[in-house]
Amino acid sequence: MNYFLAFAFRLLTAVPVSASVWLASYFAFGQTFLLSGIYGAGAGLLTYWAGGLIQRRRFLKKHGLTKREYQYIKRNLDEARRKITRLHKAMFSIRHFPTLKQRMEFMRVTRRIYRLTRNEPKRFYHAEQFYFSHLDSAVELAEKYVFLSSQPRKSRDLEQSLQETRRTLDTLTHHVEEDLHRVIAEDIDQLHLEIDVAKNSIEKIKESRIHDESRRLK
């Protein structure tokens, strides 16, 4: 759901209603200026609230979710957004140029999973492993790496730990890419189905043309 557009729509609906009720109360029904203002404000607030209720119901119906399911998903997405912000901050703080490309790809995939599930909340159920396991591990590893790498003197054990952390983050990158694949798996299956349908249609058209051509030759 685009919250800014939803807010703007409700506001643009509520303000004219509020103004109309105020004007009607003041000029048509002879109410006092203050009382007309109260009526107008009340009508505007009621319109804004009703608009939000209608938008939420349409959104839930469109995505096949109950109110409780959406609240559960939204709560987890809000928490994930904060984790992703921490993760990206830590990733940008890592000063290891050879892994820069890997880190950029990792951040790109995490953003992609979050945006997909934010725009289509039902996809959340295909990304639970990402939100409840892989994301937490990535945040913890990245922040720990930044802390340890900032130490002024690095022992041999510390260097080995940093190297092992980089390898683990690399492994996590592959797992997160698999998480993304699970999120879009149904889209891929649908695309394959549409390709098969298109191929069948093309074959039928070819067969029809060959048949027509053979009839003309006879």
C-alpha positions in Angstrom: 0.0 0.0 0.0 1.4 3.4 -1.0 0.7 5.2 2.3 1.5 8.7 1.0 -1.0 8.4 -1.9 -3.6 6.9 0.4 -3.1 9.8 2.9 -3.2 12.4 0.1 -6.4 10.9 -1.3 -8.2 10.9 2.1 -7.0 14.4 2.8 -8.2 15.7 -0.6 -11.6 14.1 0.0 -12.0 15.3 3.6 -11.0 18.9 3.1 -13.8 19.8 0.5 -16.4 17.9 2.6 -15.3 19.8 5.7 -15.5 23.2 3.8 -18.9 22.4 2.3 -20.4 21.4 5.6 -19.0 24.6 7.3 -20.4 26.8 4.5 -23.8 25.1 4.5 -24.0 25.3 8.3 -23.1 29.0 8.4 -24.9 30.4 5.4 -27.8 28.0 4.7 -28.7 27.0 8.3 -27.7 30.1 10.1 -25.4 28.5 12.6 -22.7 30.5 14.5 -19.2 30.7 13.0 -17.8 28.5 15.8 -20.5 25.9 15.7 -20.2 25.7 11.9 -16.5 25.2 12.2 -17.1 22.3 14.6 -19.6 20.7 12.3 -17.2 21.1 9.3 -14.2 19.7 11.3 -16.3 16.8 12.4 -17.5 16.0 8.9 -13.9 16.2 7.6 -12.6 13.9 10.3 -15.4 11.4 9.7 -14.8 11.5 6.0 -11.0 11.0 6.5 -11.7 8.0 8.8 -14.2 6.4 6.5 -11.9 6.8 3.6 -9.1 5.0 5.5 -11.5 2.2 6.5 -12.6 1.7 2.9 -9.0 1.8 1.6 -7.9 -0.8 4.1 -10.8 -3.1 3.3 -10.1 -2.9 -0.4 -6.4 -3.5 0.2 -7.0 -6.6 2.3 -9.6 -8.0 -0.1 -7.2 -7.5 -3.0 -4.4 -9.4 -1.3 -6.6 -12.1 0.3 -5.7 -11.2 3.9 -7.6 -10.8 7.1 -7.1 -7.8 9.3 -5.2 -9.9 11.9 -3.0 -11.4 9.2 -2.1 -8.0 7.9 -1.4 -6.6 11.3 1.0 -9.5 12.0 2.8 -9.0 8.7 3.0 -5.2 9.0 4.4 -5.5 12.6 7.1 -7.8 11.3 7.8 -5.6 8.2 8.2 -2.6 10.5 10.7 -4.4 12.6 12.5 -5.7 9.5 12.8 -2.2 8.1 14.7 -1.1 11.1 17.0 -4.2 10.9 17.6 -3.5 7.2 18.6 0.1 8.0 21.1 -1.2 10.6 22.4 -3.8 8.1 23.0 -1.4 5.3 24.7 1.1 7.7 27.0 -1.7 8.9 27.7 -2.9 5.3 28.7 0.6 4.2 31.0 0.8 7.2 33.0 -2.3 6.3 36.3 -1.3 4.8 37.2 -4.3 2.7 37.2 -3.4 -1.0 37.4 -7.0 -2.4 33.9 -7.7 -0.9 32.3 -4.4 -2.0 30.5 -6.0 -5.0 29.2 -8.8 -2.8 28.0 -6.4 -0.1 26.2 -4.2 -2.7 24.5 -7.3 -4.1 23.5 -8.4 -0.6 21.9 -5.0 0.1 20.1 -4.9 -3.3 18.5 -8.3 -2.7 17.4 -7.4 0.9 15.8 -4.2 -0.4 14.1 -6.2 -3.2 12.6 -8.8 -0.8 11.4 -6.0 1.6 9.7 -4.0 -1.2 8.0 -7.0 -2.7 6.5 -8.0 0.6 5.6 -4.5 1.5 3.7 -4.0 -1.7 2.2 -7.5 -1.7 2.0 -8.6 1.9 0.9 -12.1 1.2 4.5 -12.8 -0.2 5.6 -12.5 3.4 4.8 -16.2 4.0 7.3 -17.1 1.3 10.0 -15.0 2.9 9.7 -16.0 6.6 13.1 -17.7 6.6 14.6 -14.4 5.4 12.8 -12.3 8.0 13.1 -14.6 11.0 16.6 -16.1 10.4 18.8 -14.8 7.6 18.2 -11.1 8.2 19.0 -11.4 11.9 22.2 -13.3 11.3 23.3 -10.8 8.7 22.7 -7.8 11.0 24.6 -9.5 13.9 27.5 -10.5 11.7 27.9 -7.2 9.9 27.7 -5.1 13.1 30.2 -7.4 14.9 32.5 -7.3 11.9 32.5 -3.4 12.0 33.2 -3.4 15.7 36.1 -5.9 15.5 37.6 -4.3 12.4 37.7 -0.9 14.1 40.1 -2.2 16.8 43.5 -0.4 16.5 45.6 -3.6 16.9 44.5 -6.8 15.2 45.9 -10.2 16.4 46.2 -13.2 14.3 43.0 -14.7 15.9 41.1 -11.5 15.2 42.2 -11.5 11.5 41.0 -15.1 11.2 37.7 -14.2 12.8 37.2 -11.3 10.3 38.0 -13.6 7.4 35.6 -16.2 8.6 32.9 -13.5 9.0 33.4 -12.4 5.4 33.1 -16.0 4.2 29.9 -16.4 6.3 28.4 -13.2 4.9 29.2 -14.5 1.4 27.3 -17.8 2.2 24.4 -15.7 3.6 24.3 -13.8 0.3 23.5 -17.0 -1.5 20.8 -18.0 1.1 19.2 -14.5 0.7 19.2 -14.9 -3.1 17.4 -18.2 -2.6 14.9 -16.4 -0.3 14.2 -13.9 -3.1 13.7 -16.8 -5.5 11.1 -18.3 -3.2 9.3 -15.0 -3.0 8.9 -14.8 -6.8 8.6 -18.5 -7.5 4.9 -18.2 -8.2 5.6 -15.4 -10.7 8.2 -17.6 -12.5 5.7 -20.5 -12.7 3.0 -18.1 -14.0 5.5 -16.8 -16.6 6.3 -20.4 -17.7 2.6 -21.1 -18.0 2.0 -18.0 -20.1 5.0 -18.9 -22.3 3.6 -22.4 -22.9 0.2 -20.9 -23.8 1.8 -18.5 -26.2 3.8 -21.3 -27.8 0.7 -23.4 -28.3 -1.1 -20.4 -29.8 1.8 -19.8 -32.2 1.8 -23.5 -33.2 -1.9 -23.5 -33.9 -1.6 -20.4 -36.1 1.3 -22.0 -38.0 -0.7 -25.3 -38.5 -3.8 -23.2 -39.6 -1.7 -21.3 -42.2 -0.1 -24.5 -43.5 -3.6 -26.1 -43.8 -5.0 -23.1 -45.6 -2.0 -23.0 -47.9 -2.3 -26.7 -48.8 -6.0 -26.2 -49.6 -5.2 -23.4 -51.9 -2.6 -25.5 -53.8 -5.2 -28.2 -54.3 
